[in-house]
Amino acid sequence: MHFLITGTAGFIGFHLSQRLLAAGHTIVGIDGMTSYYDVGLKKARVAQLTAHSGFTDVTTMIENSDALEATAVYPTDVIIHLAAQAGVRYSLENPRAYIDANLVGSWNILELARKLKPKHLLLASTSSVYGTNTKIPFEEIDRADEPITLYAATKKSMELMAHSYSHLWSIPTTVFRFFTVYGPYGRPDMALFKFVDAIRKGEPIEVYGEGHMARDFTFIDDLVDSIVALVDITPNEANRVSAMGVSDTLSSVAPFRIVNVGGGQPIGLMEFIDTIETVLKTVAIKKMLPMQMGDVPRTFASPELLRSLTGHVPSTTLLAGVESFVEWHRGYYK
């Protein structure tokens, strides 16, 4: 198949593209190479992708509608929109970046999908849309109308825009909500990267919320497995989930569905740090700090809809995932 994927220089886009290229698919990869974090890391990812003859690299911001429209010359069966301004805390510092990328940029992708009419449009959202939801685990049918950060608000808005386009233009659309993805080539602003980097340098790590937080961690290979499986499951009545105890999010007026991609196994922050210390064989110097603005105490995915649709859920153990990341970090940052 022919894929158009945004955010291919990013952590998730890189791994997904590698998997699809290895399977013989072709990809037009779009990325703006922003300086939100180390551009050198992004270039290293893209260098591996461009080694494949089936990969076409397009460097442009998704806010640039003219540049996006120029990609319409390439055959496109599936669009996967991963590009976004990420990061909960950065949205407090640079809110405009979130409006530009997550709202304007995502709308441009929807317009492109309207013109290209792909077999399936898939878009990346986030567990942050659940805000401070106290009902656990988080189900896709739960209310997500009280975001506590602009980042979450823009991603929820993207979901709503996508539903309207799916209804108006009959675009088969799946939105997946990610839960704390980690692994090799991960983002430097994420906790695992920051902790491993600091511990290896003998520097203290900052432990927010006094360590009383929990996250539903998702290893990158499990995430890619889920995305690849969902590509072939276009949302329609033929695959409506009717399993007992599972609430499908298939829209009543559009070929549209929202799916959590998480394992439903939240890990406490201190257990997370203990695992890193075990792998590194080093006790971290911990600087205990209060909760930061925009942080939530825990995330906890209900994986049942994903399981019903694909037959599997993320299952890589935290220990195995951390070992994989540390092995990469030691090799990349010698």
RAKA-V409746 format. One record per residue. N is the residue number from 0. RES is the residue in one letter. NEAR is the number of other ideal C-beta (glycine too) atoms within 12 Angstrom. Layout:
N | RES | NEAR
N | RES | NEAR
//
This chain:
0 | M | 25
1 | H | 26
2 | F | 42
3 | L | 45
4 | I | 51
5 | T | 46
6 | G | 45
7 | T | 44
8 | A | 42
9 | G | 46
10 | F | 43
11 | I | 45
12 | G | 46
13 | F | 39
14 | H | 40
15 | L | 46
16 | S | 44
17 | Q | 33
18 | R | 30
19 | L | 33
20 | L | 29
21 | A | 19
22 | A | 18
23 | G | 14
24 | H | 29
25 | T | 25
26 | I | 44
27 | V | 41
28 | G | 43
29 | I | 44
30 | D | 41
31 | G | 33
32 | M | 28
33 | T | 28
34 | S | 17
35 | Y | 30
36 | Y | 25
37 | D | 23
38 | V | 19
39 | G | 17
40 | L | 29
41 | K | 32
42 | K | 21
43 | A | 23
44 | R | 37
45 | V | 33
46 | A | 18
47 | Q | 24
48 | L | 38
49 | T | 25
50 | A | 16
51 | H | 24
52 | S | 12
53 | G | 24
54 | F | 34
55 | T | 29
56 | D | 30
57 | V | 33
58 | T | 25
59 | T | 28
60 | M | 27
61 | I | 45
62 | E | 29
63 | N | 24
64 | S | 22
65 | D | 15
66 | A | 22
67 | L | 37
68 | E | 22
69 | A | 18
70 | T | 34
71 | A | 23
72 | V | 15
73 | Y | 27
74 | P | 19
75 | T | 31
76 | D | 28
77 | V | 37
78 | I | 48
79 | I | 45
80 | H | 50
81 | L | 44
82 | A | 44
83 | A | 45
84 | Q | 39
85 | A | 39
86 | G | 35
87 | V | 36
88 | R | 26
89 | Y | 28
90 | S | 34
91 | L | 18
92 | E | 19
93 | N | 20
94 | P | 22
95 | R | 17
96 | A | 28
97 | Y | 38
98 | I | 23
99 | D | 25
100 | A | 40
101 | N | 46
102 | L | 31
103 | V | 28
104 | G | 40
105 | S | 43
106 | W | 29
107 | N | 35
108 | I | 46
109 | L | 38
110 | E | 27
111 | L | 35
112 | A | 39
113 | R | 27
114 | K | 24
115 | L | 29
116 | K | 19
117 | P | 39
118 | K | 29
119 | H | 36
120 | L | 48
121 | L | 46
122 | L | 50
123 | A | 44
124 | S | 43
125 | T | 46
126 | S | 47
127 | S | 40
128 | V | 40
129 | Y | 41
130 | G | 30
131 | T | 26
132 | N | 29
133 | T | 15
134 | K | 16
135 | I | 22
136 | P | 30
137 | F | 36
138 | E | 30
139 | E | 39
140 | I | 24
141 | D | 27
142 | R | 17
143 | A | 32
144 | D | 17
145 | E | 18
146 | P | 32
147 | I | 26
148 | T | 34
149 | L | 31
150 | Y | 39
151 | A | 36
152 | A | 29
153 | T | 36
154 | K | 42
155 | K | 35
156 | S | 31
157 | M | 43
158 | E | 40
159 | L | 30
160 | M | 35
161 | A | 43
162 | H | 32
163 | S | 21
164 | Y | 36
165 | S | 36
166 | H | 22
167 | L | 19
168 | W | 25
169 | S | 22
170 | I | 38
171 | P | 37
172 | T | 48
173 | T | 49
174 | V | 47
175 | F | 49
176 | R | 42
177 | F | 46
178 | F | 43
179 | T | 42
180 | V | 48
181 | Y | 46
182 | G | 38
183 | P | 35
184 | Y | 42
185 | G | 40
186 | R | 35
187 | P | 29
188 | D | 25
189 | M | 32
190 | A | 39
191 | L | 43
192 | F | 32
193 | K | 31
194 | F | 40
195 | V | 39
196 | D | 29
197 | A | 27
198 | I | 31
199 | R | 25
200 | K | 17
201 | G | 13
202 | E | 17
203 | P | 19
204 | I | 33
205 | E | 24
206 | V | 30
207 | Y | 29
208 | G | 24
209 | E | 19
210 | G | 26
211 | H | 19
212 | M | 30
213 | A | 27
214 | R | 37
215 | D | 40
216 | F | 46
217 | T | 46
218 | F | 39
219 | I | 38
220 | D | 28
221 | D | 41
222 | L | 45
223 | V | 36
224 | D | 26
225 | S | 45
226 | I | 42
227 | V | 31
228 | A | 27
229 | L | 38
230 | V | 33
231 | D | 20
232 | I | 33
233 | T | 28
234 | P | 40
235 | N | 22
236 | E | 16
237 | A | 12
238 | N | 23
239 | R | 22
240 | V | 28
241 | S | 15
242 | A | 16
243 | M | 8
244 | G | 13
245 | V | 23
246 | S | 22
247 | D | 28
248 | T | 34
249 | L | 34
250 | S | 30
251 | S | 15
252 | V | 13
253 | A | 28
254 | P | 31
255 | F | 36
256 | R | 42
257 | I | 45
258 | V | 46
259 | N | 47
260 | V | 48
261 | G | 42
262 | G | 38
263 | G | 29
264 | Q | 31
265 | P | 30
266 | I | 35
267 | G | 24
268 | L | 36
269 | M | 24
270 | E | 22
271 | F | 36
272 | I | 37
273 | D | 23
274 | T | 30
275 | I | 39
276 | E | 25
277 | T | 19
278 | V | 29
279 | L | 28
280 | K | 12
281 | T | 21
282 | V | 15
283 | A | 34
284 | I | 18
285 | K | 23
286 | K | 18
287 | M | 20
288 | L | 18
289 | P | 15
290 | M | 23
291 | Q | 23
292 | M | 18
293 | G | 26
294 | D | 32
295 | V | 37
296 | P | 25
297 | R | 31
298 | T | 39
299 | F | 32
300 | A | 43
301 | S | 37
302 | P | 36
303 | E | 28
304 | L | 42
305 | L | 44
306 | R | 26
307 | S | 30
308 | L | 36
309 | T | 29
310 | G | 15
311 | H | 21
312 | V | 32
313 | P | 39
314 | S | 23
315 | T | 28
316 | T | 18
317 | L | 36
318 | L | 21
319 | A | 22
320 | G | 36
321 | V | 36
322 | E | 26
323 | S | 28
324 | F | 42
325 | V | 33
326 | E | 19
327 | W | 27
328 | H | 32
329 | R | 18
330 | G | 13
331 | Y | 22
332 | Y | 21
333 | K | 7
//
